[in-house]
Amino acid sequence: MISLLLATRADLICAVTAAALSVLGSGIIILLNVRFKEYRNNFFRNLIFILSIYDAIISFSFMIPGSVGNAFCQFQGYFIVYSALMPVYISLCIAIITYLNVVKRWTKNQLKTLFNKMHITSHVVALIIMFLSISFAESISFPNTNWCFIKGQEMLGAFYISIWICTFLSFILYLLIVKKIREIYKELNMLVDTSIKCRKKEHLKVQLRMSTIPLSLIFTWAIASIRRTREIFWENPKQINTLNILQSLTNPMQGLFDCFVFVIFSSYSRKKVKELICCINPEQEKYSTEVDSDSRL
């Protein structure tokens, strides 16, 4: 009993800490977009901004234990389905947009129109799966966990299969994008004009960063999928093991992962964070008419 209590407490501490860090990471991206006009005018940054909102929502879902009350437990059990699926679907949308931009050379207007349609479709599909969960499953809180989630092999299977189909497709697109970027880099090395070469390489860095989003899905959902599969087919869900702790640490972390990729590893964003924290009045940047604002990410 004591070991069960300690493990449950460790599970809760790990999940809340990871979720809080993820909310912080998502919050930084959201604040940058709200504070700086050049972020709002950047199509690719707006995609990350939308993703960060959904990252923050799912992280908040992990910060409040369902055991606080039966009504909240029911709400959390079904809402986590919707809030967890949306970042996955939006990540796939971004992977498709990046692929079409890099490989197929779609225009920005074409990409915006397509993303708006995919965004609406993502909401519809996530809501359908959520309502199917309400109809065919039940929300419970396992004794060894602090959150409520859908019960039943069929709905759990539909939930995780949906996530891994999107992750697999996103990863395939990631490989195709990286392959194309390598080809473009080789072509750029033959250019004589240094200014054009530098500008195009900066734009490629943006696309490469955008393409890494599937890696965050793998990091976020790999342990959770392994644990749920073992519970369904081989183990008693009440059993406490290391996978519980690892899932608690990784499951809420997509927001922090994206913050590292798009803020910590971006010199431009680090500069903007410094301006945000220090309340520095940024000097008006002068761009030549040839420079695309979306090359700064």
C-alpha positions in Angstrom: 0.0 0.0 0.0 2.8 2.4 0.9 4.7 1.6 -2.4 1.5 2.2 -4.3 0.9 5.6 -2.6 4.5 6.7 -3.2 4.4 5.6 -6.9 1.1 7.4 -7.4 2.5 10.5 -5.8 5.6 10.3 -8.0 3.4 9.9 -11.0 1.4 13.0 -10.1 4.5 15.1 -9.4 6.2 14.1 -12.7 3.1 14.8 -14.8 2.2 18.1 -13.2 5.9 19.3 -13.5 6.2 18.2 -17.1 2.8 19.8 -18.0 3.8 23.1 -16.2 7.0 23.2 -18.2 5.1 22.5 -21.4 2.6 25.2 -20.7 5.5 27.6 -20.1 7.1 26.6 -23.4 3.8 27.0 -25.3 3.2 30.3 -23.4 6.4 31.8 -24.7 5.5 31.0 -28.3 2.0 32.5 -27.8 3.4 35.6 -26.1 5.9 36.2 -28.9 3.1 36.0 -31.4 0.9 38.4 -29.5 3.6 40.9 -28.7 5.5 41.2 -32.0 3.8 42.2 -35.3 6.4 40.4 -37.4 5.3 37.1 -35.8 1.7 37.7 -36.6 2.5 38.6 -40.2 4.5 35.4 -40.6 2.4 32.5 -42.0 4.6 29.7 -40.7 4.9 31.3 -37.2 1.1 31.5 -37.1 0.9 27.8 -37.7 3.2 27.2 -34.7 1.1 29.7 -32.7 -2.0 27.6 -33.4 -0.2 24.4 -32.5 1.0 26.0 -29.3 -2.5 26.8 -28.2 -3.5 23.2 -28.5 -0.3 22.1 -26.8 -1.2 24.4 -23.8 -4.7 23.0 -23.6 -3.6 19.4 -23.4 -0.9 20.3 -20.9 -3.5 22.0 -18.7 -5.6 18.8 -18.9 -2.7 16.9 -17.2 -2.2 19.5 -14.5 -5.6 19.0 -12.7 -6.2 15.5 -11.3 -9.5 14.0 -12.2 -9.9 12.8 -8.6 -11.0 16.3 -7.6 -14.6 15.3 -8.2 -16.8 12.9 -10.2 -18.2 15.6 -12.5 -14.7 16.8 -13.4 -13.6 13.2 -13.8 -16.3 12.7 -16.5 -15.4 15.9 -18.2 -11.7 15.2 -18.2 -12.1 11.7 -19.4 -13.7 12.8 -22.6 -12.1 16.2 -23.1 -8.6 14.7 -23.0 -9.5 12.7 -26.1 -10.3 15.9 -28.0 -7.5 18.0 -26.6 -4.9 15.3 -27.2 -5.9 14.6 -30.7 -5.9 18.3 -31.9 -2.1 18.9 -31.5 -1.5 15.6 -33.4 -3.9 16.6 -36.3 -2.5 20.1 -36.5 1.0 18.7 -36.5 0.1 16.5 -39.5 -1.5 19.6 -41.2 1.8 21.5 -40.7 3.8 18.6 -42.1 1.6 18.6 -45.2 1.9 22.4 -45.6 5.7 22.2 -45.2 5.9 19.4 -47.8 3.7 21.3 -50.3 5.8 24.4 -49.7 9.2 22.8 -50.1 8.6 20.0 -52.5 5.7 21.1 -54.6 6.3 24.8 -54.4 2.8 25.8 -53.6 2.1 29.6 -53.1 1.4 31.1 -49.7 -2.2 31.8 -50.6 -2.7 28.2 -51.7 -1.2 27.0 -48.4 -3.4 29.3 -46.3 -6.6 28.1 -48.1 -5.7 24.5 -47.6 -4.7 24.9 -44.0 -8.0 26.6 -43.1 -9.9 23.6 -44.6 -7.6 21.1 -42.8 -8.0 23.0 -39.5 -11.8 22.7 -39.6 -11.6 19.0 -40.6 -9.3 18.3 -37.7 -11.9 19.8 -35.3 -14.6 17.7 -36.8 -12.7 14.4 -36.7 -11.5 15.0 -33.1 -15.1 15.9 -31.9 -16.5 12.8 -33.7 -14.0 10.5 -31.8 -14.8 12.3 -28.6 -18.5 11.8 -29.0 -18.0 8.2 -30.0 -16.1 7.8 -26.7 -19.0 9.2 -24.8 -21.4 6.8 -26.6 -19.4 3.6 -26.5 -16.9 3.9 -23.6 -16.9 5.1 -20.1 -14.7 7.5 -18.2 -12.9 6.2 -15.2 -9.9 6.9 -12.9 -7.6 3.9 -12.4 -6.5 3.5 -8.8 -2.8 4.0 -9.8 -3.3 7.1 -11.8 -4.6 10.6 -11.1 -6.4 11.3 -14.3 -9.6 10.0 -15.9 -9.6 8.6 -19.3 -11.8 6.4 -21.6 -12.1 2.8 -20.8 -12.5 0.0 -23.4 -10.1 -1.6 -25.9 -12.1 -0.5 -28.9 -12.0 3.2 -28.1 -8.4 3.1 -26.8 -7.5 1.4 -30.0 -9.2 4.0 -32.1 -7.6 6.8 -30.2 -4.0 5.5 -30.4 -4.4 4.2 -34.0 -5.5 7.7 -35.0 -2.5 9.2 -33.3 0.0 6.8 -34.9 -1.4 7.0 -38.4 -0.9 10.8 -38.2 2.5 10.4 -36.7 3.6 7.9 -39.4 2.3 10.1 -42.2 4.0 13.2 -40.7 7.3 11.3 -40.4 7.2 10.1 -44.0 6.7 13.7 -45.0 9.6 14.8 -42.8 11.9 12.4 -44.6 10.8 13.6 -48.0 11.2 17.3 -46.9 14.7 16.6 -45.6 15.7 14.8 -48.8 14.4 17.8 -50.9 16.2 20.3 -48.7 19.5 18.5 -49.2 19.0 18.6 -52.9 18.3 22.4 -52.8 21.3 23.0 -50.6 23.5 21.3 -53.3 22.0 23.6 -55.9 22.5 26.7 -53.8 26.2 25.9 -53.3 26.7 26.5 -57.0 25.2 30.0 -56.9 27.6 33.0 -57.3 25.4 35.6 -55.7 26.1 35.4 -52.0 23.1 37.5 -50.8 20.6 35.3 -52.7 22.4 32.2 -51.4 22.2 33.3 -47.8 18.6 34.4 -48.0 17.5 31.1 -49.5 19.5 29.1 -47.0 17.7 31.0 -44.2 14.4 30.1 -45.7 15.4 26.4 -45.9 16.3 26.5 -42.2 12.8 27.6 -41.5 11.3 24.7 -43.5 13.7 22.2 -41.8 12.6 23.4 -38.4 8.9 23.1 -39.4 9.5 19.6 -40.6 10.8 18.4 -37.2 7.3 18.5 -35.6 6.7 14.7 -36.1 9.7 14.0 -33.9 7.9 15.7 -31.0 4.9 13.4 -31.7 7.1 10.4 -31.4 8.7 11.7 -28.2 5.3 12.5 -26.7 3.3 9.4 -27.6 5.8 6.5 -27.8 5.8 5.6 -24.1 2.1 6.2 -23.6 1.3 3.9 -26.6 3.6 1.1 -25.2 2.1 1.4 -21.8 -1.5 1.3 -23.0 -0.7 -1.7 -25.3 0.8 -3.6 -22.4 -2.3 -2.8 -20.2 -4.7 -4.0 -22.9 -3.1 -7.2 -23.8 -0.7 -8.3 -21.0 -0.9 -6.5 -17.8 -3.3 -5.4 -15.1 -3.9 -1.6 -15.4 -3.5 -1.3 -11.6 0.1 -2.5 -11.8 2.6 0.3 -11.1 5.8 0.2 -13.2 8.4 2.5 -14.6 6.3 3.2 -17.7 3.8 5.1 -15.6 6.5 7.6 -14.6 7.9 7.8 -18.1 4.5 8.5 -19.6 3.8 11.2 -17.0 7.1 12.9 -18.0 6.7 12.7 -21.8 2.9 12.8 -22.5 2.4 16.5 -21.7 5.7 17.7 -23.2 5.0 18.6 -26.9 4.7 22.3 -26.0 8.2 22.3 -24.4 9.6 20.3 -27.3 8.3 22.9 -29.8 9.6 25.7 -27.6 13.1 24.2 -27.9 12.9 23.9 -31.6 11.3 27.2 -32.5 12.6 29.4 -29.7 15.7 28.1 -27.9 17.4 26.9 -31.1 16.4 30.0 -33.0 18.7 33.0 -32.6 16.0 35.4 -33.9 13.5 34.1 -31.3 16.0 34.2 -28.5 16.6 37.9 -29.3 12.8 38.5 -29.2 12.5 36.7 -25.9 15.2 39.0 -24.5 13.3 42.0 -25.7 10.1 40.6 -24.2 11.6 39.9 -20.8 13.7 43.1 -20.5 10.9 45.3 -21.9 13.3 46.6 -24.5 11.7 48.7 -27.2 12.9 46.9 -30.3 14.3 49.0 -33.1 12.3 49.0 -36.3 14.0 46.4 -38.5 14.4 47.4 -42.1 14.0 44.6 -44.6 14.7 44.9 -48.3 11.7 44.2 -50.5 13.3 41.0 -51.6 13.4 39.5 -48.2 10.4 37.3 -47.4 9.2 37.8 -43.7 8.6 34.1 -43.5 12.3 33.4 -43.8 12.7 34.4 -40.1 11.7 31.6 -37.8 
